[in-house]
Amino acid sequence: MTQDSPEFWAQSAQQFQQVLSEGWNKVFQSFQNLDLGGLGVAEVAPATATPQIGFAPEKLQQLQQQYLRDAAGLWTQATAQSSDKRFAGQAWSANPVAAFSAAAYLLNSRTLMALADAVQADAKTRARIRFTVEQLTAAAAPSNFLAFNAEAQKKAIETQGESIAKGITNLIHDLRQGHVSMTDESVFEVGKNVATTEGAVVFENELFQLLEYKPLTAKVYEKPLLLMPPCINKFYILDLQPENSLIRYAVAQGHRTFVISWRNPDASLAHKTWDDYVEDAAIKAIEVAQEISGAKTINALGFCVGGTILGCALAVLAARGQKPVASATFLTSLLDFTDTGILDVFIDESFVKYREQEMGQGGLMKGKDLSSTFSFLRPNDLVWNYVVGNYLKGETPPPFDLLYWNSDSTNLPGPFYAWYLRNTYLENKLVKPGQALVCGEKIDLRKLTLPVYIYGSREDHIVPIGGAYASTQVLPGKKRFVMGASGHIAGVINPPASKKRSHWRREDGKFPKTSTEWLAGATEYPGSWWSDWSEWLQAQAGKQIAAPKTYGKGKKYKAIEAAPGRYVKAKA
């Protein structure tokens, strides 16, 4: 009986089914012994021991029966082309052994994920188990190993081993640079072909540079626009290429535009706190934009963590009786940290205490560690996809500006990071009036009566749509909420000219308790949300005046250097 005969494969399938049946109890036992200590469940004291988990007997029986039924038909599944993109190539279906290994892997993955969903435990424990199983199954895929990857083997044969040699070269390169290459980083240079909107640095301190952009219109609105990007990344996500630059778009709409470019922290900033970023960066930038423009009030936009910092800054100013901001835009930002999505699996008292002990009084949260954490939230798309392409197939990933920005990581000061973890993710103090002490003020978001535009992305895995929408329940002023398609970045960076994706709005002015209820009364519109935001912002921006001829104002705020400035070019 040869390996090409149907009898051989039928017998192999039968033997495999027997192995699966006998191994079921071992799989179940492994699940019960699953160690969650790496996620912070049991890092500090015996009191936080790994929680007990259980299963409903009828659910286990149902899963086992389904598992054995699927195993019986495994050979049939293996001969069909897989819908999973990791195994969808012709080389997989043409190789019976590879196809069978892929089908067996998918069966085991489905079963393990079903077991994770069947766990009887508290919500956080279940989420942690599911996250852990997802990481393990993603790492164990046969596509990740040259010995099993039919496409990589085929390419090695066709190139006479050249792809393997190139893969080793790619691996050495990535080990030296400290991260997996997601794009051809040699193609991009900040200030040359990304972050190219014309402007100048008009102010700087140890935390940030303030960029002012050259007007593209003869007249500008009297109230300038200040953009506050996340300090966890670099500002040029808002200014990638001219055709997808939100900064350039705002300038072209007639807004005198200022942007914060955060300094990439080094040891000299390792003591900086959340208060420092609010007082000496966010509030300072608002003051400088006012002074340069001569406007009594400005409009402000915060993106992601930048939105959280902006919200805190506005609350501090309100506590001081000051209202220098006429309107605020919050893009994929959290003020209410009740719904933080998958990131919640990392957060508990022991984890936060560990970070406080490690860096709460000084130190740096390394940018590469932050970047790695966010990548593993989507392991197949943002980790193993590139491991396979770069190292097993010896490919150079194509140039992509967004992924170049994603790889350009930034550090965070330890005290800033520790305060952020405890007061937002762990204790959710920002939405509890008077509970959060920021810059010496007990802040109350209910005092922010200014008009706000709130945007959330439907598939966002960092700021879930429910978390973004929750700001509508916190901020008391006139509100507009818009939901866009796609994720945390692609949903935001979606210019009208691309005519991609869609967004949802409702015009009845109602903001029910949840985003699901809101969506039930919303209407889907094709294309970008940018035009809707632009129309809203123009209504907040005042009259039009002659565009300024020079950057800054007088000797106090003269141009220091051309945009994008030197701060953004510093590497972590």
C-alpha positions as CSV (number, residue, x, y, z in Angstrom):
1,M,0.0,0.0,0.0
2,T,1.6,3.3,-1.2
3,Q,1.2,6.8,0.2
4,D,-0.7,7.7,-3.0
5,S,-3.4,5.1,-2.5
6,P,-6.8,5.9,-1.0
7,E,-6.5,2.9,1.3
8,F,-3.3,4.4,2.9
9,W,-5.0,7.7,3.6
10,A,-8.2,6.1,4.9
11,Q,-6.2,4.0,7.3
12,S,-4.2,7.0,8.4
13,A,-7.4,9.0,9.0
14,Q,-8.8,6.1,11.1
15,Q,-5.6,5.9,13.2
16,F,-5.6,9.7,13.6
17,Q,-9.2,9.6,14.8
18,Q,-8.3,7.0,17.5
19,V,-5.4,9.2,18.6
20,L,-7.6,12.2,18.9
21,S,-10.2,10.3,20.9
22,E,-7.6,8.9,23.3
23,G,-6.0,12.4,23.7
24,W,-9.2,14.2,24.5
25,N,-8.9,13.8,28.3
26,K,-5.3,15.0,28.1
27,V,-6.4,18.2,26.3
28,F,-9.2,18.7,28.9
29,Q,-6.7,18.2,31.7
30,S,-4.3,20.7,30.2
31,F,-7.0,23.3,30.0
32,Q,-7.8,22.9,33.7
33,N,-4.1,23.4,34.5
34,L,-3.7,26.4,32.2
35,D,-1.3,28.9,33.8
36,L,-2.4,32.5,33.6
37,G,0.3,33.9,35.8
38,G,2.0,35.5,32.8
39,L,-1.0,37.8,32.5
40,G,-0.6,39.1,36.0
41,V,-3.2,37.0,37.8
42,A,-0.7,35.7,40.4
43,E,2.3,38.0,40.2
44,V,2.3,39.6,43.6
45,A,0.7,37.7,46.5
46,P,-0.7,34.2,47.2
47,A,-4.1,36.0,47.7
48,T,-4.3,36.4,43.9
49,A,-3.9,32.8,43.1
50,T,-4.9,31.4,39.7
51,P,-8.7,31.2,39.7
52,Q,-10.5,27.9,39.4
53,I,-12.3,27.1,36.2
54,G,-14.9,24.4,35.3
55,F,-17.0,23.1,32.5
56,A,-20.6,22.1,32.2
57,P,-20.5,18.3,31.6
58,E,-23.1,18.5,28.8
59,K,-21.1,21.1,27.0
60,L,-18.0,19.0,27.2
61,Q,-19.8,16.0,25.8
62,Q,-21.2,18.1,23.0
63,L,-17.7,19.4,22.1
64,Q,-16.2,16.0,22.2
65,Q,-18.8,14.5,19.9
66,Q,-18.4,17.4,17.5
67,Y,-14.6,17.0,17.6
68,L,-14.8,13.3,16.8
69,R,-17.4,13.9,14.0
70,D,-15.1,16.5,12.4
71,A,-12.1,14.2,12.8
72,A,-13.9,11.4,11.0
73,G,-14.3,13.7,8.0
74,L,-10.8,15.2,8.2
75,W,-9.5,13.7,5.0
76,T,-12.5,15.1,3.1
77,Q,-11.7,18.5,4.6
78,A,-8.1,18.2,3.7
79,T,-8.8,17.7,0.0
80,A,-10.9,20.9,-0.2
81,Q,-9.2,24.3,-0.5
82,S,-9.0,26.0,2.8
83,S,-10.8,29.3,3.4
84,D,-8.1,30.3,5.9
85,K,-5.7,32.6,4.1
86,R,-2.7,30.9,5.7
87,F,-3.5,27.7,3.9
88,A,-5.4,28.9,0.9
89,G,-2.5,28.7,-1.6
90,Q,-2.4,26.1,-4.4
91,A,0.7,24.6,-2.9
92,W,-1.2,23.5,0.2
93,S,-4.1,21.8,-1.6
94,A,-1.6,20.1,-4.0
95,N,0.3,18.5,-1.2
96,P,-1.8,15.9,0.7
97,V,0.4,15.8,3.7
98,A,0.5,19.6,4.0
99,A,-3.3,19.8,3.4
100,F,-4.0,17.1,6.1
101,S,-1.7,18.9,8.6
102,A,-3.5,22.2,8.0
103,A,-7.0,20.6,8.4
104,A,-5.9,18.8,11.6
105,Y,-4.5,22.1,13.0
106,L,-7.7,24.0,12.1
107,L,-9.8,21.3,13.8
108,N,-7.7,21.4,17.0
109,S,-7.7,25.2,17.0
110,R,-11.5,25.4,16.6
111,T,-11.9,22.9,19.5
112,L,-9.5,24.7,21.8
113,M,-11.3,28.0,21.2
114,A,-14.6,26.3,21.8
115,L,-13.3,24.9,25.0
116,A,-12.1,28.4,26.0
117,D,-15.6,29.7,25.3
118,A,-17.1,26.9,27.4
119,V,-15.1,27.7,30.5
120,Q,-17.2,28.5,33.6
121,A,-15.5,31.3,35.3
122,D,-15.7,35.1,35.8
123,A,-15.6,37.3,32.7
124,K,-12.0,38.4,33.1
125,T,-10.7,34.8,33.6
126,R,-12.6,33.7,30.5
127,A,-11.2,36.5,28.5
128,R,-7.7,35.7,29.6
129,I,-8.0,32.0,28.8
130,R,-9.4,32.9,25.3
131,F,-6.5,35.3,24.8
132,T,-3.9,32.8,25.9
133,V,-5.4,30.0,23.7
134,E,-5.5,32.4,20.7
135,Q,-1.8,33.2,21.2
136,L,-0.8,29.5,21.5
137,T,-2.9,28.3,18.5
138,A,-1.6,31.2,16.3
139,A,2.0,30.4,17.2
140,A,1.5,26.6,16.6
141,A,0.1,26.9,13.0
142,P,2.0,24.6,10.6
143,S,2.4,27.6,8.3
144,N,4.9,29.1,10.7
145,F,7.4,26.3,10.3
146,L,9.4,25.5,7.2
147,A,9.1,21.8,7.8
148,F,5.3,22.0,7.3
149,N,4.8,25.1,5.1
150,A,4.1,23.8,1.6
151,E,4.3,27.3,0.0
152,A,7.7,28.0,1.5
153,Q,9.0,24.6,0.5
154,K,7.8,25.1,-3.1
155,K,9.5,28.5,-3.3
156,A,12.7,27.1,-1.9
157,I,12.8,24.4,-4.6
158,E,11.9,26.9,-7.4
159,T,14.6,29.4,-6.3
160,Q,17.1,26.6,-5.6
161,G,17.4,27.6,-2.0
162,E,17.8,31.4,-2.6
163,S,14.6,32.1,-0.7
164,I,16.0,30.4,2.4
165,A,19.2,32.4,2.2
166,K,17.2,35.6,1.8
167,G,15.0,34.6,4.7
168,I,18.1,34.1,6.9
169,T,19.4,37.6,5.8
170,N,16.0,39.1,6.7
171,L,16.1,37.4,10.1
172,I,19.5,38.7,10.9
173,H,18.5,42.2,9.8
174,D,15.4,42.2,12.0
175,L,17.3,40.9,15.0
176,R,19.7,43.8,14.6
177,Q,16.9,46.4,14.3
178,G,15.0,44.9,17.2
179,H,11.6,44.2,15.5
180,V,10.0,42.3,12.7
181,S,9.9,44.2,9.5
182,M,6.3,44.9,8.4
183,T,7.3,47.0,5.4
184,D,10.3,48.0,3.5
185,E,11.5,50.7,5.9
186,S,14.3,51.8,3.6
187,V,11.8,53.4,1.3
188,F,10.6,56.0,3.8
189,E,12.2,59.0,5.5
190,V,10.4,61.3,7.9
191,G,10.3,64.8,6.3
192,K,11.1,63.5,2.9
193,N,8.2,61.3,1.8
194,V,6.1,61.1,5.0
195,A,5.3,64.1,7.2
196,T,5.8,66.4,4.3
197,T,3.1,69.1,4.8
198,E,4.8,72.4,4.8
199,G,5.2,74.2,8.1
200,A,7.5,75.2,10.9
201,V,8.3,74.6,14.6
202,V,7.1,77.7,16.4
203,F,7.6,76.6,20.0
204,E,9.3,73.8,21.9
205,N,10.1,72.7,25.4
206,E,11.4,69.4,26.8
207,L,8.2,67.5,26.1
208,F,7.0,68.7,22.7
209,Q,7.4,70.9,19.7
210,L,4.5,72.9,18.4
211,L,4.2,72.8,14.6
212,E,2.3,75.5,12.6
213,Y,1.4,74.7,9.0
214,K,1.5,77.0,6.0
215,P,-2.0,78.0,4.9
216,L,-3.3,76.6,1.6
217,T,-6.1,79.1,1.4
218,A,-6.2,83.0,1.1
219,K,-8.4,83.1,4.2
220,V,-8.5,81.1,7.4
221,Y,-11.0,80.7,10.2
222,E,-10.3,83.0,13.1
223,K,-10.3,80.1,15.6
224,P,-7.2,77.9,15.0
225,L,-7.2,74.1,15.2
226,L,-4.8,72.3,17.6
227,L,-4.2,68.6,17.0
228,M,-3.1,66.5,19.9
229,P,-1.9,63.0,18.6
230,P,-1.1,60.1,21.0
231,C,2.2,60.4,22.8
232,I,2.4,56.6,22.5
233,N,3.1,57.0,18.8
234,K,4.5,59.8,16.5
235,F,2.3,62.6,15.2
236,Y,2.8,61.8,11.5
237,I,0.1,59.2,11.5
238,L,-1.9,62.4,10.8
239,D,0.4,63.4,8.0
240,L,1.6,60.3,6.1
241,Q,1.3,61.2,2.4
242,P,-0.4,64.3,0.9
243,E,-3.3,62.3,-0.3
244,N,-4.1,60.7,3.1
245,S,-3.0,63.5,5.5
246,L,-5.6,64.7,7.9
247,I,-3.3,67.6,8.7
248,R,-3.1,68.7,5.1
249,Y,-6.9,68.2,4.7
250,A,-7.6,70.5,7.7
251,V,-5.2,73.1,6.3
252,A,-6.9,72.9,2.9
253,Q,-10.3,73.4,4.5
254,G,-9.1,76.8,5.8
255,H,-8.1,76.1,9.3
256,R,-4.9,77.6,10.8
257,T,-3.5,74.3,12.0
258,F,-1.1,73.6,14.9
259,V,0.1,70.1,15.9
260,I,1.9,68.7,18.9
261,S,5.0,66.7,18.0
262,W,5.9,64.7,21.1
263,R,9.5,64.2,22.1
264,N,10.6,60.6,22.2
265,P,11.5,60.2,25.9
266,D,15.0,59.2,26.9
267,A,16.5,58.9,30.3
268,S,16.3,62.7,30.8
269,L,12.5,62.4,30.8
270,A,12.2,59.2,32.8
271,H,10.7,61.1,35.8
272,K,7.9,62.8,33.9
273,T,4.3,62.3,35.1
274,W,0.8,62.5,33.7
275,D,0.5,65.9,35.3
276,D,3.6,67.1,33.3
277,Y,2.1,66.0,30.0
278,V,-1.2,67.7,30.8
279,E,0.2,71.0,32.3
280,D,3.4,71.5,30.4
281,A,2.3,70.0,27.0
282,A,-1.5,70.0,26.4
283,I,-2.3,73.2,28.4
284,K,0.9,74.9,27.2
285,A,0.1,74.1,23.6
286,I,-3.4,75.6,24.0
287,E,-1.9,78.8,25.4
288,V,0.7,79.1,22.7
289,A,-1.9,78.5,19.9
290,Q,-4.0,81.3,21.5
291,E,-1.1,83.7,21.7
292,I,0.1,83.1,18.2
293,S,-3.3,83.4,16.6
294,G,-4.6,86.1,18.8
295,A,-7.9,84.2,19.2
296,K,-9.7,84.1,22.5
297,T,-10.6,80.5,22.0
298,I,-9.4,77.7,19.8
299,N,-10.7,74.3,18.5
300,A,-8.8,71.2,19.6
301,L,-8.6,67.6,18.5
302,G,-7.3,64.6,20.4
303,F,-6.5,61.2,18.9
304,C,-6.4,58.0,21.1
305,V,-4.3,58.7,24.2
306,G,-4.1,62.3,22.9
307,G,-7.9,62.5,23.4
308,T,-7.6,61.3,27.0
309,I,-4.9,63.9,27.7
310,L,-7.0,66.6,26.0
311,G,-10.0,65.6,28.1
312,C,-7.9,65.9,31.3
313,A,-6.5,69.2,30.2
314,L,-9.9,70.7,29.5
315,A,-11.2,69.4,32.9
316,V,-8.2,71.0,34.7
317,L,-8.8,74.3,33.0
318,A,-12.6,74.1,33.8
319,A,-11.7,73.5,37.4
320,R,-9.6,76.7,37.3
321,G,-12.5,78.6,35.7
322,Q,-10.9,78.8,32.3
323,K,-12.5,77.8,28.9
324,P,-10.0,78.5,26.2
325,V,-11.3,75.7,23.9
326,A,-14.4,76.4,21.9
327,S,-14.9,72.8,20.7
328,A,-13.2,69.4,21.0
329,T,-12.9,66.4,18.7
330,F,-12.2,63.0,20.2
331,L,-11.0,60.4,17.7
332,T,-11.0,56.8,19.0
333,S,-10.4,58.1,22.5
334,L,-11.3,56.7,25.9
335,L,-12.6,58.9,28.8
336,D,-14.7,56.2,30.3
337,F,-12.6,53.0,30.7
338,T,-15.4,50.6,31.4
339,D,-15.1,48.9,28.0
340,T,-11.4,48.6,27.1
341,G,-11.7,45.4,25.0
342,I,-8.9,42.9,24.8
343,L,-6.5,45.1,26.7
344,D,-8.4,44.4,29.8
345,V,-6.8,41.0,30.0
346,F,-3.6,42.6,31.1
347,I,-5.0,44.8,33.8
348,D,-5.5,43.9,37.5
349,E,-4.2,45.2,40.8
350,S,-1.1,42.9,40.8
351,F,-0.1,43.9,37.3
352,V,-0.5,47.6,38.0
353,K,1.4,47.3,41.3
354,Y,4.2,45.5,39.5
355,R,4.5,48.4,37.0
356,E,4.4,51.0,39.8
357,Q,7.2,49.3,41.7
358,E,9.2,48.8,38.5
359,M,8.9,52.4,37.0
360,G,6.4,54.4,39.0
361,Q,9.2,56.6,40.4
362,G,11.3,56.8,37.3
363,G,12.3,54.8,34.3
364,L,11.0,54.2,30.7
365,M,8.3,52.0,29.2
366,K,10.2,50.9,26.1
367,G,8.6,51.6,22.8
368,K,9.5,48.2,21.4
369,D,7.6,46.5,24.3
370,L,4.5,48.6,23.7
371,S,4.7,47.9,20.0
372,S,5.0,44.2,20.5
373,T,2.0,44.2,22.9
374,F,-0.2,45.9,20.3
375,S,1.0,43.6,17.5
376,F,0.1,40.4,19.5
377,L,-3.4,41.7,19.9
378,R,-3.8,40.5,16.3
379,P,-1.1,37.8,16.1
380,N,-1.9,36.3,12.7
381,D,-2.1,39.6,10.9
382,L,0.7,41.6,12.7
383,V,3.2,38.9,13.7
384,W,3.1,35.5,12.1
385,N,2.2,36.8,8.7
386,Y,5.5,38.7,8.6
387,V,7.5,35.8,10.1
388,V,6.3,33.5,7.3
389,G,6.8,36.1,4.5
390,N,10.2,37.5,5.7
391,Y,11.9,34.4,7.0
392,L,10.3,31.3,5.5
393,K,9.7,32.7,2.0
394,G,12.5,35.2,2.0
395,E,10.3,38.0,0.8
396,T,10.7,41.8,1.4
397,P,7.4,43.2,2.5
398,P,6.0,45.9,0.2
399,P,6.4,49.6,1.1
400,F,3.4,50.9,3.2
401,D,3.5,54.2,4.9
402,L,1.1,53.3,7.7
403,L,3.2,50.2,8.7
404,Y,6.4,52.3,8.5
405,W,4.8,54.6,11.1
406,N,3.7,51.6,13.1
407,S,7.2,50.4,13.4
408,D,8.6,53.8,14.4
409,S,8.0,53.3,18.1
410,T,8.2,55.7,21.1
411,N,9.0,55.3,24.7
412,L,6.9,56.5,27.6
413,P,8.1,57.9,31.0
414,G,7.5,55.3,33.7
415,P,5.6,57.6,36.1
416,F,3.3,58.7,33.3
417,Y,2.6,55.1,32.3
418,A,2.0,53.9,35.9
419,W,-0.4,56.8,36.6
420,Y,-2.3,56.1,33.4
421,L,-2.7,52.4,34.2
422,R,-4.0,52.8,37.7
423,N,-6.3,55.9,37.2
424,T,-7.8,54.9,33.9
425,Y,-7.7,51.2,33.0
426,L,-7.8,49.9,36.6
427,E,-9.8,52.4,38.6
428,N,-11.6,54.4,35.8
429,K,-11.4,57.6,37.9
430,L,-11.8,60.1,35.1
431,V,-15.6,59.6,35.0
432,K,-15.9,59.7,38.7
433,P,-16.4,63.4,39.6
434,G,-13.6,64.6,42.0
435,Q,-11.8,61.2,42.1
436,A,-9.0,61.9,39.8
437,L,-6.4,64.5,40.9
438,V,-4.7,66.1,37.9
439,C,-2.4,69.1,38.1
440,G,-3.6,69.8,41.6
441,E,-7.3,69.9,40.6
442,K,-10.0,67.4,41.3
443,I,-11.4,67.1,37.8
444,D,-15.1,66.7,36.8
445,L,-15.8,66.0,33.1
446,R,-19.4,67.1,33.7
447,K,-18.0,70.7,33.6
448,L,-17.0,70.3,30.0
449,T,-20.0,71.9,28.3
450,L,-18.3,72.7,25.0
451,P,-19.6,71.1,21.7
452,V,-17.8,67.8,21.0
453,Y,-17.4,65.6,17.9
454,I,-16.8,62.0,18.9
455,Y,-15.6,59.4,16.4
456,G,-15.2,55.6,17.0
457,S,-14.2,52.8,14.6
458,R,-16.4,49.7,14.3
459,E,-13.6,47.1,14.3
460,D,-11.2,48.9,16.7
461,H,-9.4,46.4,18.9
462,I,-7.6,49.1,21.0
463,V,-10.5,51.5,21.7
464,P,-13.6,49.4,21.2
465,I,-16.6,51.1,19.6
466,G,-18.5,50.9,22.9
467,G,-15.6,52.6,24.7
468,A,-15.4,55.4,22.2
469,Y,-19.2,55.9,22.3
470,A,-19.2,56.0,26.1
471,S,-17.9,59.5,26.0
472,T,-21.4,60.6,24.8
473,Q,-22.7,59.5,28.2
474,V,-20.1,61.5,30.1
475,L,-19.8,64.9,28.3
476,P,-22.8,67.1,28.8
477,G,-22.5,69.6,25.9
478,K,-23.9,69.4,22.4
479,K,-22.6,66.3,20.8
480,R,-22.1,64.6,17.5
481,F,-21.1,60.9,17.3
482,V,-20.0,59.2,14.1
483,M,-18.9,55.5,13.6
484,G,-16.5,54.6,10.8
485,A,-15.8,51.2,9.3
486,S,-12.4,49.4,9.9
487,G,-10.0,49.6,12.8
488,H,-8.1,52.0,15.1
489,I,-6.0,53.5,12.4
490,A,-7.4,52.6,9.0
491,G,-10.9,53.9,10.2
492,V,-9.4,57.3,11.1
493,I,-7.0,57.7,8.1
494,N,-9.7,57.5,5.4
495,P,-9.7,60.5,3.1
496,P,-12.7,61.4,1.1
497,A,-10.9,61.1,-2.2
498,S,-10.2,57.4,-1.6
499,K,-13.9,56.6,-1.6
500,K,-13.3,53.7,0.7
501,R,-15.3,52.2,3.5
502,S,-18.4,53.9,5.0
503,H,-19.6,55.6,8.2
504,W,-22.7,55.8,10.2
505,R,-24.6,58.8,11.5
506,R,-27.9,59.6,13.1
507,E,-29.5,63.0,12.9
508,D,-32.2,62.8,15.7
509,G,-29.8,64.0,18.4
510,K,-30.4,61.0,20.6
511,F,-27.7,59.2,22.5
512,P,-29.0,56.0,24.1
513,K,-26.9,54.2,26.7
514,T,-25.0,51.9,24.3
515,S,-23.4,52.1,20.9
516,T,-25.6,49.1,19.8
517,E,-28.7,51.0,20.6
518,W,-27.3,54.1,18.9
519,L,-26.5,52.1,15.8
520,A,-30.1,50.8,15.6
521,G,-31.2,54.3,14.7
522,A,-28.2,55.3,12.6
523,T,-27.9,55.4,8.8
524,E,-24.9,54.1,6.8
525,Y,-23.3,56.6,4.4
526,P,-20.6,55.6,1.8
527,G,-17.1,56.9,2.0
528,S,-15.2,58.9,4.6
529,W,-16.4,60.7,7.7
530,W,-13.9,63.5,7.2
531,S,-16.4,65.6,5.2
532,D,-19.0,65.4,8.0
533,W,-16.4,66.4,10.5
534,S,-15.2,69.3,8.3
535,E,-18.7,70.7,8.1
536,W,-19.2,70.4,11.8
537,L,-15.8,72.0,12.6
538,Q,-16.5,75.0,10.2
539,A,-19.6,75.8,12.3
540,Q,-17.3,76.1,15.4
541,A,-14.5,78.0,13.8
542,G,-15.9,81.6,13.6
543,K,-15.5,84.0,10.8
544,Q,-12.8,83.9,8.1
545,I,-9.9,86.3,8.2
546,A,-6.8,86.9,6.0
547,A,-4.3,84.0,6.2
548,P,-1.1,84.8,8.1
549,K,2.0,85.5,5.9
550,T,4.5,84.2,8.4
551,Y,4.8,81.5,11.0
552,G,4.5,82.2,14.7
553,K,4.3,85.7,16.1
554,G,7.0,88.3,16.7
555,K,10.3,87.4,18.4
556,K,8.6,85.3,21.1
557,Y,7.3,82.7,18.7
558,K,9.5,82.8,15.6
559,A,10.1,79.8,13.4
560,I,12.7,77.5,15.0
561,E,13.1,75.0,12.2
562,A,11.1,73.5,9.3
563,A,8.4,70.9,9.9
564,P,8.3,68.1,10.8
565,G,11.1,69.2,13.3
566,R,13.8,67.1,14.9
567,Y,11.8,65.6,17.8
568,V,9.8,63.3,15.5
569,K,13.0,61.9,14.0
570,A,14.4,60.6,17.3
571,K,14.3,56.8,17.6
572,A,13.3,54.9,20.6
